[in-house]
């Protein structure tokens, strides 16, 4: 299997740290830039298997992110930004549970 | 009403009975599949929850170290220090089959295996906080990868469960009752036909006898 890559989309301050640990950094200052970066990374034939995206930006790209929910690759994962967690990652979890079970059974 | 579209013949009745049997078996199998998927799904959800908390905590810590580092060093210096990463990560993706759902499994290889080799800069001009931040980042990274795997698995399983649940319900509340209704309709219709034939025969017999022997 070919070697795949991991990308991080986020604010400049956020991605700089990830760059140091060897991930591909895609700085994006606003939703439009993030949208462009996401589109670039998920293009047909691109070899990004995981894309981490900052919650703050993901919030405005929900529609684009949902498109990849049902395909096995790439995985788009929300991460908290510099300002700390907004709890959006938990929302994804809750949405998946609701989808599967019909109701929220986690009790939160 | 169910049963208006079927022709009440013995052949159709047999066909319908066969279909009902298949539908019942399919329903049972799908129900089992749904239950097992659900069990796996709950495991994954629990794992996801823990991982997500770990990752968010780890990242917050890493970011705060980075924040300190960037306030000590000038932004240009920081950027310069991290400009060319020494570390690069390559990812291998394989698929694992959970109840006929293909979920990704990631394994990664890093170029530098020595944990002290990840710093892409000399120590002279950077602050210790930066080392700290990178160290935290590198540690949380493994959890992040695991999180990606688990979260994707969760999403794919959720989709499959939704599909399976829909099928189970369609069989249980639409297909099977409809087939049962049709079968009942045909059985009744056939019985009715049989009765009327019997009555007609009796009647004919009476008529014939009356003609032959002049019974009253």
Interface residues (C-beta under 8 A of the other chain):
Chain A: X1 X3 X4 X5 X6 X13 X14 X16 X17 X18 X19 X20 X21 X22 X23 X49 X50 X52 X69 X70 X72 X73 X75 X77 X79 X80 X81 X82 X84 X85 X89 X90 X92 X93 X96 X97 X99 X100 X101 X102 X106
Chain B: X38 X41 X45 X48 X49 X52 X55 X56 X59 X60 X62 X63 X66 X67 X70 X78 X79 X82 X85 X87 X88 X89 X90 X91 X92 X93 X94 X95 X102 X103 X104 X106 X108 X110 X111 X118 X119 X120 X133 X134 X137 X138 X141 X144 X145 X147 X148 X149 X151 X152 X154 X155 X156 X157 X158 X159 X161 X162 X165
